[in-house]
Amino acid sequence: MEKHRSRMLEVSVTHQPPRWQWEVTSNGEMIANGFEDGQVEARFEGYNTMFLLLAAGWNT
């Protein structure tokens, strides 16, 4: 029987003056990224993108 292991998605937010960068990664490989003016907005966009990827059936 073959075991299937799904990959883990991770959201990170870093300060890149004057903006904040968000990234969604899987095992160190960038899946999506963007920039926002505030830390809260960047965190929201990162998690929103991760949710949309999961809702679309992302599992590669």
LINSULWO-V553028 format. One record per residue. N is the residue number from 0. RES is the residue in one letter. SS is DSSP state (2 for helix, 1 for strand, 0 for the rest). OMEGA is omega in whole degrees, -180 to 180 (none if undefined). BURIAL is 1 if it has 9 or more other C-alpha atoms within 8 Angstrom, else 0. Layout:
N_RES_SS_OMEGA_BURIAL, N_RES_SS_OMEGA_BURIAL
This chain:
0_M_0_-178_0, 1_E_0_177_0, 2_K_0_178_0, 3_H_0_180_0, 4_R_0_180_0, 5_S_0_180_0, 6_R_0_-179_0, 7_M_0_173_0, 8_L_1_-178_1, 9_E_1_178_0, 10_V_1_175_1, 11_S_1_179_1, 12_V_1_179_1, 13_T_1_180_0, 14_H_1_176_1, 15_Q_1_-172_0, 16_P_0_4_0, 17_P_0_-176_0, 18_R_1_177_1, 19_W_1_179_1, 20_Q_1_173_1, 21_W_1_178_1, 22_E_1_170_1, 23_V_1_-177_1, 24_T_1_175_1, 25_S_1_-178_1, 26_N_0_178_0, 27_G_0_180_0, 28_E_1_-178_0, 29_M_1_178_1, 30_I_1_-179_0, 31_A_1_175_0, 32_N_1_179_1, 33_G_1_-180_0, 34_F_1_176_1, 35_E_1_-178_1, 36_D_0_-177_1, 37_G_0_-180_0, 38_Q_2_-179_1, 39_V_2_180_0, 40_E_2_180_1, 41_A_2_178_1, 42_R_2_178_1, 43_F_2_-179_0, 44_E_2_178_1, 45_G_2_180_1, 46_Y_2_176_1, 47_N_2_178_0, 48_T_2_178_1, 49_M_2_179_1, 50_F_2_-180_0, 51_L_2_177_0, 52_L_2_180_1, 53_L_2_179_1, 54_A_2_180_0, 55_A_0_177_0, 56_G_0_180_0, 57_W_0_178_0, 58_N_0_-177_0, 59_T_0_none_0
